[in-house]
Amino acid sequence: MNQYENGRNSGTGRSRARSTSYSGSGRSASAGRQTRTAAGSGRSSASSSRSASTRSTSGRTSAGSSTRRTTGSSARTSSSRSGSYYNETRRPSSGRHGGRRGGPDFGKIAIGGVILILAIFCVAFLMKKVTGSKTTSTEPETEITVPETELEKEVTVDGINITGMSREEAKAAILKDFPWGMKVTWQDQSYDVNDLMAEKVDSMLQEIYTGEPKESYTLDTTGLEDAAAKEAETVAGLWNKKAKNGSISEYDASSDKFLFKGAENGLAVDQDQLKADILAALSRKDFTATITATVNEVEPEFSEAVAREKYKTIGTFTTNTTSNQKRNTNIKLATKAINGIVLQPGEEFSFNNRVGERTEAKGYQAAAAYNNGEVVQEIGGGVCQVSSTMYNAVVKAGLKTTMRRSHTFEPSYVTPGTDATVSWGGPDYKFVNNSSAAIGIRASYYNQTCTVSIYGIPLLEEGVTHSLKSTKLSETDPPAPTYEEDPTLAPGVEKVKSNGSKGSKWETRLIVTKNGEVVSQDVDHSVTYKGHTPVILRNSTGTTAAGATTAADSSAASSSAESSGETTAAESHKASEAATTAASHTTAADKTTAAETTAAATTAASQQPASHPTAADSGNSSGNAPTAADSGNAPTIAPNPGV
């Protein structure tokens, strides 16, 4: 027993467990003899290994044994090793206990190994987790698609057996027997009709391959009315041709007449018939049908002969100019530039674009004009009278004004509120031909009168007229006077060089009448004009210049020079009632007139007998000469009274 105990003390925890199990099993003596015999002989056998394994198992199942901490797997995997171990533990030792040599501590080695394995497992697990998260964030998941199974059930589509085919194979088989190639033709033109059956085929295959299919199917060609109508509309957009009415085509300066062009027939695709033909081809499943479109000729509303009868002067307006020859030269050049222009339906007229820049090379001369509120001499001064005259003619014709701006100061040749200022690089006057036929523009200057007429087929109903009525709403006091030094005046004496004028605000209404009765009189626009600054002469030096011109003479000369071009509002108000020889306006930036002209004065001036060629077209069947009736209007761009 001492030797057995010595061997137990020198072994590992597992050797102690095994020794204990042996003693508890009732077979310890025999086992001890076998072990000691093996130890004494120094060799181990297979039988001793099996015996050690058996005893180890027996010891593992003993009640109260401390070896239950050892797992069955470790006991089984180390049975052979255990037998050898026990042989070694019983060899003679040189140690203190019984003189036997001690073996290695396998218990500690086993524990260390387990800890190392766990550590390696934890590190591997963490690395796998980190690597997995990176892969998820950087690499897109690959979608695994399962190939569509072939159709097992026997199914036919219009006699085509698609059993055993995939969806794509079935579609190819159907389109092989029912290809799409429908066309619409006319003369040498052709149009490929869009595939109207594509969605129908896809829808049918979706039903077959995603549900419980029927045994037989047929292509559905119903419900395509809207699609067929759209195709017919597309064809019409390609081949339709609008009929042209007889109308004026150009102006012949030698005869002073507009030339007429013959009418042209149009073309129109019969869309209803084409739609019906497309649906019929679909119904009989003739998807490669070639359909001949029905295209009919469309006659114009009126021929050239009828056009000659319909054309007349539909709007005209005349204004009076001054005796300033330079200014009248500018007006004459501007009217010549726009005379004979033909505008097609929808075409827009621009005064600046048509007249162009007013330069000396073109013959324009320096004339009085307003620039930033001052009377100056500018090349082309006075052409604003032409644009304002045109504006009124356009209004009376019923055409649509698209751009217009009032002057800074009240005009003298038209009622305030009915003017249209122009300036190269600045304000412009524009209108559009909103009629169904071409129109012609006639413009002329003769004997201090400017006339603009519109020649065309009437836009307004018979008996309907357009005109403007401008009403002064209020006045403002003239600006504070400015002073000029005049050494001819006695010290302390002041003389009025110009009285200036009040500012004013006007409201302009479009008056629409039918058979002489007012139908509407809506406000078209309002405008505020600035007043002119009074100018006062004085001598603040305290001395009088010898031999200088008197202040009265200077003032008279100034008034005379000013009246040749632009006049002040006060002077114009007095003069226009007598002879409407008021001064003109400007063509540069912010060119304006200074004088105030009442509506009565304008009307009186316009009623002067016309002793000059009229602006009516020589081919006008009505023979009406242009009148100077009060202005009319059309939609305008809001004026800018601050300029």
C-alpha positions as MATLAB code, in Angstrom:
seq = 'MNQYENGRNSGTGRSRARSTSYSGSGRSASAGRQTRTAAGSGRSSASSSRSASTRSTSGRTSAGSSTRRTTGSSARTSSSRSGSYYNETRRPSSGRHGGRRGGPDFGKIAIGGVILILAIFCVAFLMKKVTGSKTTSTEPETEITVPETELEKEVTVDGINITGMSREEAKAAILKDFPWGMKVTWQDQSYDVNDLMAEKVDSMLQEIYTGEPKESYTLDTTGLEDAAAKEAETVAGLWNKKAKNGSISEYDASSDKFLFKGAENGLAVDQDQLKADILAALSRKDFTATITATVNEVEPEFSEAVAREKYKTIGTFTTNTTSNQKRNTNIKLATKAINGIVLQPGEEFSFNNRVGERTEAKGYQAAAAYNNGEVVQEIGGGVCQVSSTMYNAVVKAGLKTTMRRSHTFEPSYVTPGTDATVSWGGPDYKFVNNSSAAIGIRASYYNQTCTVSIYGIPLLEEGVTHSLKSTKLSETDPPAPTYEEDPTLAPGVEKVKSNGSKGSKWETRLIVTKNGEVVSQDVDHSVTYKGHTPVILRNSTGTTAAGATTAADSSAASSSAESSGETTAAESHKASEAATTAASHTTAADKTTAAETTAAATTAASQQPASHPTAADSGNSSGNAPTAADSGNAPTIAPNPGV';
ca = [
       0.000    0.000    0.000;
       2.873    2.372    0.708;
       4.227    1.795   -2.749;
       0.743    2.262   -4.252;
       0.238    5.441   -2.301;
       3.668    6.619   -3.335;
       2.761    6.040   -6.940;
      -0.493    7.879   -6.484;
       1.187   10.867   -4.883;
       3.723   11.153   -7.661;
       1.076   11.070  -10.449;
      -1.306   13.674  -11.895;
      -4.830   14.411  -10.871;
      -6.006   11.917  -13.447;
      -3.677    9.191  -12.031;
      -5.109    9.808   -8.598;
      -8.565    9.556   -9.963;
      -7.810    6.300  -11.652;
      -6.107    4.901   -8.502;
      -9.125    5.838   -6.466;
     -11.427    4.213   -8.949;
      -9.500    1.034   -8.786;
      -9.748    0.784   -4.995;
     -13.439    1.540   -5.150;
     -14.189   -1.040   -7.784;
     -13.371   -4.062   -5.715;
     -10.774   -5.161   -8.238;
      -7.925   -2.993   -6.999;
      -5.676   -5.809   -5.857;
      -5.661   -7.538   -9.158;
      -5.246   -4.285  -11.005;
      -2.418   -3.307   -8.706;
      -0.643   -6.555   -9.340;
      -0.938   -6.143  -13.081;
       0.290   -2.599  -12.916;
       3.179   -3.371  -10.636;
       4.160   -6.358  -12.756;
       4.158   -4.204  -15.801;
       6.162   -1.556  -13.976;
       8.658   -4.047  -12.748;
       9.207   -5.558  -16.148;
       9.474   -2.119  -17.811;
       7.149   -2.955  -20.720;
       3.501   -2.259  -21.523;
       1.155   -4.496  -23.432;
      -2.013   -4.088  -25.335;
      -3.879   -6.022  -22.719;
      -2.644   -3.770  -19.935;
      -3.742   -0.759  -21.967;
      -7.175   -2.236  -22.429;
      -7.299   -3.111  -18.730;
      -6.337    0.452  -17.772;
      -8.998    1.831  -20.091;
     -11.607   -0.455  -18.623;
     -10.686    0.448  -15.102;
     -10.651    4.109  -15.953;
     -14.189    3.798  -17.251;
     -15.194    1.939  -14.122;
     -13.652    4.581  -11.925;
     -15.544    7.310  -13.889;
     -18.870    5.768  -12.952;
     -18.152    5.168   -9.241;
     -20.340    6.955   -6.687;
     -18.582    9.722   -4.754;
     -15.526    9.575   -7.014;
     -13.679   12.798   -7.699;
     -13.008   11.756  -11.269;
     -16.407   12.950  -12.597;
     -14.751   16.141  -13.712;
     -13.031   14.140  -16.442;
     -15.104   13.843  -19.621;
     -15.818   10.587  -21.309;
     -14.198   11.717  -24.529;
     -10.920   12.583  -22.855;
     -10.906    9.277  -21.009;
     -11.529    7.360  -24.221;
      -8.983    9.248  -26.315;
      -6.283    8.864  -23.674;
      -6.903    5.254  -22.603;
      -3.794    3.950  -24.253;
      -1.808    6.835  -22.917;
      -3.204    6.252  -19.456;
      -1.964    2.673  -19.362;
       1.493    3.760  -20.242;
       1.246    6.556  -17.758;
       0.416    4.209  -14.931;
       3.335    1.998  -15.823;
       5.599    5.002  -15.625;
       4.272    6.149  -12.284;
       5.303    2.950  -10.675;
       8.887    2.887  -11.828;
      11.530    3.291   -9.196;
      12.137    6.909   -8.420;
      15.148    8.572   -7.071;
      12.952   10.992   -5.188;
      12.323   11.225   -1.550;
       9.130    9.237   -1.680;
      10.045    5.612   -1.928;
      13.126    6.339   -4.033;
      11.033    6.643   -7.316;
      11.600    9.266  -10.063;
       8.562   11.753  -10.597;
       6.878   12.016  -14.121;
       5.676   15.185  -15.995;
       2.590   17.042  -14.745;
       0.167   16.149  -17.539;
      -2.753   17.736  -15.753;
      -1.283   21.169  -16.049;
      -0.271   20.500  -19.634;
      -3.812   19.440  -20.476;
      -5.289   22.533  -18.853;
      -2.818   24.753  -20.686;
      -3.680   23.056  -23.948;
      -7.383   23.594  -23.408;
      -6.790   27.272  -22.621;
      -4.634   27.648  -25.749;
      -7.283   25.997  -27.915;
      -9.978   28.279  -26.495;
      -7.791   31.324  -27.128;
      -7.171   30.298  -30.723;
     -10.868   29.661  -31.209;
     -11.799   33.114  -29.827;
      -9.252   34.874  -32.052;
     -10.463   32.982  -35.100;
     -14.071   33.799  -34.265;
     -13.325   37.524  -33.885;
     -11.340   37.622  -37.148;
     -14.158   35.891  -38.976;
     -16.681   38.356  -37.582;
     -14.593   41.395  -38.576;
     -13.881   39.993  -42.033;
     -17.530   39.158  -42.518;
     -18.673   42.704  -41.681;
     -16.150   44.187  -44.106;
     -17.312   41.890  -46.848;
     -20.908   42.869  -46.211;
     -20.123   46.576  -46.445;
     -17.885   46.455  -49.508;
     -19.104   43.606  -51.631;
     -22.659   43.512  -53.028;
     -24.574   40.382  -52.411;
     -24.894   38.187  -55.423;
     -28.497   37.478  -56.193;
     -28.985   33.876  -56.917;
     -31.613   33.429  -59.534;
     -33.278   30.173  -60.004;
     -33.705   29.374  -63.662;
     -37.299   29.450  -64.702;
     -38.576   25.967  -64.972;
     -39.831   24.705  -68.226;
     -43.541   24.410  -68.687;
     -44.554   20.871  -67.750;
     -48.251   21.095  -68.481;
     -49.290   20.819  -72.086;
     -50.273   24.344  -73.216;
     -50.917   25.777  -76.679;
     -51.175   29.392  -77.864;
     -53.117   29.757  -81.088;
     -52.045   26.226  -82.010;
     -48.407   26.693  -80.948;
     -47.405   24.005  -78.408;
     -45.143   25.581  -75.779;
     -44.980   22.540  -73.477;
     -41.467   21.983  -72.131;
     -40.369   25.524  -73.074;
     -39.125   28.292  -70.843;
     -40.891   31.626  -70.999;
     -38.344   33.124  -73.396;
     -38.501   30.082  -75.615;
     -42.279   30.250  -75.649;
     -42.205   33.962  -76.541;
     -39.797   33.330  -79.380;
     -42.020   30.567  -80.703;
     -45.110   32.793  -80.615;
     -43.389   35.748  -82.299;
     -42.030   33.451  -84.972;
     -45.583   32.669  -86.091;
     -46.982   36.133  -85.235;
     -44.220   38.703  -85.938;
     -44.948   42.455  -85.815;
     -44.357   44.591  -88.909;
     -47.456   46.720  -89.512;
     -46.987   49.781  -91.781;
     -49.019   52.739  -93.028;
     -48.194   54.072  -96.486;
     -49.289   56.916  -98.733;
     -47.711   57.670 -102.077;
     -43.962   57.347 -101.483;
     -44.163   57.828  -97.717;
     -44.239   55.093  -95.093;
     -44.751   54.925  -91.335;
     -43.920   51.933  -89.100;
     -46.708   51.408  -86.601;
     -45.514   50.827  -83.054;
     -45.875   47.253  -81.742;
     -49.322   47.233  -80.168;
     -49.205   43.509  -79.229;
     -45.988   43.432  -77.172;
     -47.709   44.052  -73.846;
     -50.469   41.601  -74.708;
     -47.980   38.760  -75.314;
     -46.021   39.518  -72.136;
     -49.202   39.607  -70.065;
     -50.343   36.235  -71.407;
     -46.976   34.576  -70.705;
     -46.989   36.047  -67.191;
     -50.286   34.308  -66.540;
     -49.071   31.009  -67.984;
     -45.779   30.832  -66.116;
     -46.811   32.202  -62.721;
     -50.145   30.533  -62.142;
     -52.050   27.437  -63.043;
     -52.165   27.673  -66.842;
     -55.049   26.639  -69.018;
     -54.578   24.133  -71.765;
     -55.228   26.591  -74.586;
     -54.712   30.315  -75.127;
     -55.277   32.779  -77.957;
     -53.702   36.226  -78.502;
     -55.969   39.003  -77.208;
     -56.336   41.897  -79.698;
     -59.119   43.772  -77.903;
     -58.928   47.035  -75.965;
     -56.446   48.723  -78.323;
     -58.713   51.517  -79.583;
     -56.787   54.314  -77.854;
     -53.447   52.972  -79.041;
     -54.675   52.757  -82.621;
     -56.057   56.306  -82.436;
     -52.691   57.570  -81.204;
     -50.924   55.954  -84.150;
     -53.394   57.570  -86.566;
     -52.788   60.950  -84.926;
     -49.036   60.510  -85.307;
     -49.432   59.787  -89.025;
     -51.616   62.882  -89.430;
     -48.974   65.020  -87.751;
     -46.444   63.810  -90.312;
     -48.470   64.150  -93.493;
     -51.088   66.845  -92.883;
     -50.554   70.133  -94.721;
     -52.435   73.296  -93.881;
     -54.294   74.993  -96.701;
     -53.180   78.501  -97.616;
     -55.683   81.189  -98.336;
     -55.183   83.694 -101.069;
     -53.328   86.637  -99.586;
     -50.800   89.346 -100.212;
     -47.275   88.063 -100.688;
     -45.079   91.106 -101.233;
     -45.063   94.831 -101.909;
     -44.281   96.256 -105.343;
     -42.746   99.688 -104.844;
     -42.957  100.562 -108.526;
     -46.730  100.214 -108.575;
     -47.157  101.047 -104.879;
     -49.289   97.931 -104.480;
     -49.229   94.650 -102.589;
     -49.058   91.617 -104.842;
     -51.364   88.666 -104.252;
     -50.432   85.018 -104.204;
     -52.787   82.236 -105.216;
     -54.351   79.934 -102.680;
     -52.969   76.445 -102.048;
     -54.885   73.308 -101.121;
     -53.976   71.469  -97.970;
     -53.843   67.766  -97.037;
     -55.537   65.921  -94.180;
     -55.169   62.263  -93.167;
     -58.498   60.562  -92.449;
     -57.658   59.572  -88.880;
     -60.943   57.801  -88.178;
     -60.517   55.561  -91.204;
     -56.881   54.827  -90.370;
     -57.780   53.889  -86.810;
     -60.464   51.502  -88.061;
     -58.036   49.891  -90.529;
     -55.438   49.316  -87.812;
     -58.009   47.700  -85.498;
     -59.272   45.499  -88.323;
     -55.736   44.215  -89.008;
     -55.289   43.486  -85.318;
     -58.575   41.628  -85.139;
     -57.581   39.233  -87.901;
     -54.107   38.935  -86.365;
     -52.454   40.309  -89.459;
     -49.654   42.005  -87.577;
     -47.556   42.590  -90.709;
     -50.335   44.322  -92.651;
     -49.527   47.272  -94.933;
     -52.321   49.841  -94.647;
     -52.805   52.562  -97.231;
     -53.846   55.817  -95.552;
     -56.669   57.915  -96.897;
     -55.409   61.496  -97.390;
     -57.885   64.117  -98.534;
     -57.271   67.536 -100.054;
     -58.434   70.514  -98.048;
     -59.487   73.638  -99.875;
     -58.589   77.074  -98.449;
     -61.206   79.358  -97.017;
     -60.949   81.690  -99.965;
     -59.151   81.895 -103.259;
     -56.935   84.663 -104.590;
     -59.891   86.343 -106.260;
     -61.874   86.265 -103.032;
     -58.852   87.543 -101.102;
     -58.619   90.590 -103.356;
     -62.186   91.388 -102.409;
     -61.669   90.792  -98.692;
     -58.469   92.766  -98.195;
     -58.919   96.330  -97.023;
     -57.388   98.931  -94.758;
     -58.374   97.616  -91.333;
     -56.621  100.254  -89.230;
     -55.096  103.655  -89.936;
     -53.903  106.668  -87.952;
     -52.444  110.102  -88.815;
     -50.533  112.599  -86.675;
     -49.287  116.113  -87.436;
     -45.601  117.009  -87.341;
     -43.819  120.348  -86.887;
     -42.154  122.632  -89.386;
     -38.710  121.441  -88.295;
     -37.227  120.109  -91.536;
     -34.578  117.967  -89.891;
     -37.105  116.286  -87.683;
     -39.459  115.742  -90.621;
     -36.592  114.193  -92.581;
     -36.140  111.648  -89.794;
     -39.859  110.855  -89.759;
     -39.881  110.415  -93.526;
     -36.936  107.987  -93.403;
     -38.559  105.917  -90.641;
     -41.878  105.625  -92.507;
     -40.024  104.570  -95.653;
     -38.234  101.833  -93.690;
     -41.471  100.154  -92.583;
     -43.603  100.817  -95.655;
     -44.508   97.667  -97.595;
     -43.602   95.152  -94.865;
     -45.655   91.945  -95.051;
     -46.224   89.991  -91.830;
     -47.375   86.378  -91.998;
     -49.800   84.974  -89.410;
     -48.054   84.673  -86.055;
     -45.103   86.857  -87.095;
     -44.002   89.650  -84.741;
     -43.022   93.166  -85.826;
     -40.249   95.065  -84.027;
     -39.842   98.783  -84.775;
     -36.150   98.850  -83.842;
     -35.358   95.736  -85.856;
     -37.189   96.955  -88.960;
     -36.070  100.574  -88.916;
     -32.599   99.803  -87.619;
     -30.149  102.134  -85.967;
     -30.682  105.773  -86.842;
     -27.352  107.034  -88.189;
     -26.034  109.900  -90.316;
     -24.936  107.345  -92.925;
     -28.591  106.492  -93.476;
     -29.512  110.179  -93.808;
     -30.868  110.780  -90.314;
     -30.203  114.276  -88.973;
     -29.780  115.840  -85.579;
     -33.092  117.097  -84.256;
     -34.515  118.096  -80.910;
     -35.066  115.187  -78.605;
     -35.385  114.524  -74.915;
     -32.519  112.770  -73.175;
     -32.771  112.328  -69.408;
     -35.351  115.074  -69.261;
     -33.315  117.610  -71.227;
     -33.885  118.942  -74.731;
     -30.876  117.883  -76.811;
     -29.986  117.543  -80.464;
     -29.759  113.875  -81.422;
     -29.450  111.964  -84.674;
     -32.890  110.646  -85.569;
     -34.841  112.842  -83.210;
     -38.581  112.605  -83.936;
     -39.000  108.955  -84.993;
     -41.012  108.223  -81.847;
     -43.859  109.986  -83.622;
     -43.816  107.195  -86.218;
     -43.901  104.411  -83.597;
     -46.719  106.144  -81.701;
     -48.700  106.633  -84.911;
     -48.211  102.954  -85.755;
     -49.324  101.890  -82.276;
     -52.653  103.619  -82.715;
     -53.176  102.088  -86.169;
     -52.425   98.616  -84.829;
     -54.942   99.073  -82.034;
     -57.669  100.123  -84.421;
     -56.954   97.068  -86.609;
     -57.523   94.702  -83.687;
     -53.960   93.374  -83.728;
     -52.107   92.457  -80.532;
     -49.417   94.767  -79.164;
     -46.707   92.828  -77.339;
     -44.372   95.635  -76.213;
     -45.039   99.309  -75.587;
     -43.781  101.981  -73.223;
     -44.853  105.551  -72.643;
     -42.575  108.566  -72.708;
     -41.190  110.233  -69.606;
     -42.984  113.502  -70.436;
     -46.369  114.077  -72.048;
     -46.327  113.780  -75.857;
     -47.725  116.554  -78.013;
     -48.774  114.704  -81.192;
     -51.034  112.066  -79.585;
     -53.210  112.063  -76.508;
     -51.096  111.235  -73.433;
     -51.437  107.532  -72.679;
     -51.532  106.525  -76.351;
     -47.832  107.046  -77.144;
     -45.108  104.481  -77.775;
     -41.521  105.602  -77.248;
     -38.623  103.906  -79.030;
     -34.859  104.165  -78.763;
     -32.069  102.192  -80.392;
     -30.768   99.835  -77.729;
     -33.615  100.873  -75.430;
     -37.411  100.867  -75.520;
     -39.033   99.166  -78.513;
     -42.515   98.867  -79.944;
     -43.728   95.398  -81.021;
     -46.935   93.792  -82.181;
     -47.895   90.388  -83.586;
     -50.056   89.448  -86.554;
     -52.734   87.486  -84.736;
     -54.943   87.186  -87.828;
     -55.353   84.155  -90.107;
     -53.923   85.916  -93.164;
     -50.892   87.996  -94.036;
     -51.058   91.730  -93.357;
     -49.278   94.638  -95.023;
     -47.962   97.847  -93.455;
     -48.278  101.180  -95.249;
     -46.465  104.227  -93.847;
     -45.827  107.660  -95.319;
     -44.895  111.248  -94.548;
     -46.452  114.101  -96.508;
     -46.864  117.804  -95.853;
     -46.165  117.679  -92.099;
     -48.347  114.623  -91.514;
     -47.366  111.061  -90.628;
     -49.723  108.217  -91.547;
     -49.526  104.474  -90.797;
     -52.122  101.978  -92.072;
     -52.634   98.225  -91.711;
     -53.830   96.378  -94.817;
     -55.442   92.962  -94.377;
     -58.578   90.905  -93.931;
     -60.667   92.286  -91.039;
     -60.158   90.634  -87.670;
     -63.014   92.414  -85.941;
     -66.604   91.519  -86.576;
     -68.516   93.790  -88.857;
     -69.715   96.834  -86.926;
     -67.163   96.361  -84.103;
     -64.553   99.062  -83.451;
     -61.669   99.514  -81.042;
     -60.518  102.876  -79.744;
     -58.803  104.452  -76.753;
     -60.031  107.004  -74.334;
     -57.439  108.644  -72.085;
     -58.477  110.637  -69.046;
     -56.269  112.811  -66.885;
     -56.658  111.679  -63.280;
     -54.421  114.171  -61.483;
     -51.624  116.717  -61.767;
     -48.460  117.342  -59.809;
     -46.647  120.635  -59.279;
     -43.667  121.404  -61.512;
     -40.246  120.547  -60.092;
     -38.240  123.226  -58.291;
     -36.832  125.774  -60.788;
     -33.248  125.880  -61.914;
     -31.329  129.145  -62.364;
     -29.071  130.292  -65.177;
     -26.698  133.245  -65.049;
     -27.479  136.109  -67.456;
     -24.989  139.007  -67.169;
     -27.253  141.232  -69.275;
     -29.761  141.423  -66.470;
     -29.521  144.037  -63.825;
     -28.329  142.676  -60.502;
     -31.224  141.230  -58.559;
     -33.491  140.958  -61.612;
     -34.911  137.555  -62.616;
     -36.504  136.558  -65.888;
     -38.430  133.377  -66.679;
     -36.752  131.491  -69.500;
     -39.275  128.642  -69.450;
     -42.268  128.109  -67.223;
     -41.891  124.364  -66.986;
     -44.966  122.168  -66.716;
     -46.892  120.092  -64.253;
     -46.671  116.365  -64.088;
     -49.785  114.284  -64.696;
     -51.317  110.860  -64.313;
     -53.520  109.378  -67.042;
     -55.835  106.414  -67.275;
     -56.341  104.815  -70.682;
     -59.356  102.615  -71.438;
     -59.994  100.379  -74.406;
     -63.379  101.287  -75.808;
     -65.131   98.504  -77.728;
     -68.278   99.430  -79.614;
     -70.679   97.433  -81.752;
     -72.927   99.260  -84.158;
     -72.203  102.484  -82.314;
     -72.991  101.198  -78.817;
     -70.303  100.771  -76.176;
     -69.831   97.106  -75.348;
     -66.910   97.467  -72.925;
     -64.507  100.117  -71.670;
     -61.978   98.348  -69.500;
     -58.855  100.058  -68.188;
     -55.968   99.075  -70.423;
     -53.147  100.874  -68.626;
     -52.209  103.922  -66.563;
     -49.186  106.168  -66.916;
     -47.586  108.958  -64.925;
     -45.662  111.706  -66.720;
     -43.082  113.939  -65.125;
     -43.323  117.709  -65.133;
     -40.727  119.954  -66.809;
     -38.400  121.987  -64.638;
     -38.834  125.785  -64.876;
     -35.722  127.755  -65.855;
     -35.132  131.255  -64.453;
     -32.457  133.731  -65.637;
     -30.662  135.962  -63.146;
     -27.489  138.004  -62.625;
     -25.846  137.255  -59.316;
     -22.490  138.909  -60.151;
     -23.607  142.410  -59.222;
     -22.436  143.896  -62.548;
     -24.019  144.215  -65.971;
     -22.143  143.177  -69.116;
     -21.879  146.042  -71.585;
     -23.311  145.441  -75.052;
     -24.812  142.085  -74.081;
     -28.029  140.813  -75.529;
     -31.035  141.619  -73.450;
     -32.697  138.913  -71.435;
     -35.878  139.276  -73.399;
     -34.078  138.687  -76.680;
     -32.267  135.697  -75.209;
     -35.466  134.205  -73.918;
     -37.210  134.709  -77.268;
     -34.351  133.067  -79.152;
     -34.415  130.136  -76.794;
     -38.143  129.672  -77.261;
     -37.762  129.922  -81.028;
     -35.027  127.285  -81.091;
     -36.990  124.989  -78.850;
     -40.201  125.319  -80.848;
     -38.429  123.986  -83.909;
     -38.048  120.656  -82.229;
     -39.498  119.990  -78.777;
     -41.739  122.396  -76.885;
     -42.592  122.726  -73.250;
     -45.924  121.509  -71.979;
     -47.181  124.998  -71.224;
     -46.275  126.308  -74.677;
     -47.750  123.257  -76.365;
     -50.981  123.528  -74.433;
     -51.501  127.037  -75.739;
     -50.359  126.374  -79.273;
     -51.974  123.011  -79.930;
     -55.490  124.306  -79.498;
     -54.853  126.746  -82.320;
     -52.919  124.763  -84.871;
     -51.584  121.543  -83.262;
     -48.105  122.415  -84.458;
     -46.707  121.122  -81.232;
     -43.200  119.960  -81.094;
     -41.989  116.448  -81.466;
     -40.159  113.981  -79.269;
     -37.050  111.830  -79.131;
     -35.585  108.585  -80.394;
     -32.623  108.183  -78.065;
     -32.844  106.609  -74.612;
     -35.731  108.178  -72.726;
     -36.602  110.433  -75.693;
     -39.842  112.233  -74.878;
     -41.874  115.225  -75.796;
     -42.591  118.024  -73.435;
     -45.913  119.458  -74.531;
     -49.331  118.481  -73.296;
     -51.894  117.948  -76.020;
     -55.522  117.505  -75.221;
     -57.677  114.881  -76.912;
     -59.711  117.639  -78.504;
     -56.613  119.184  -80.030;
     -55.524  115.857  -81.498;
     -58.958  115.222  -82.932;
     -59.111  118.720  -84.398;
     -55.756  118.275  -86.038;
     -56.689  114.893  -87.428;
     -59.745  116.297  -89.129;
     -57.692  118.396  -91.520;
     -58.494  117.652  -95.178;
     -56.185  115.060  -96.679;
     -54.493  116.801  -99.620;
     -51.904  114.046  -99.968;
     -51.824  110.393 -101.062;
     -53.616  108.161  -98.618;
     -52.021  105.197  -96.864;
     -54.743  102.875  -98.037;
     -53.526  100.212 -100.376;
     -54.093  100.984 -104.019;
     -55.662   97.594 -104.380;
     -58.138   98.222 -101.575;
     -61.631   97.618 -102.864;
     -63.125   99.869 -100.198;
     -61.083  102.899 -101.292;
     -61.151  104.313  -97.765;
     -58.484  106.904  -97.103;
     -56.687  106.898  -93.758;
     -58.343  108.919  -91.038;
     -56.966  110.521  -87.925;
     -59.566  109.197  -85.574;
     -58.602  108.985  -81.961;
     -56.319  106.217  -80.865;
     -57.147  102.622  -80.100;
     -55.273  100.104  -78.041;
     -54.213   96.524  -77.554;
     -52.611   94.616  -74.669;
     -49.419   96.409  -73.721;
     -46.403   96.049  -71.522;
     -46.727   98.227  -68.470;
     -45.089  101.627  -69.036;
     -42.145  102.801  -67.007;
     -43.065  106.323  -65.915;
     -39.840  106.743  -63.987;
     -37.747  107.098  -67.149;
];
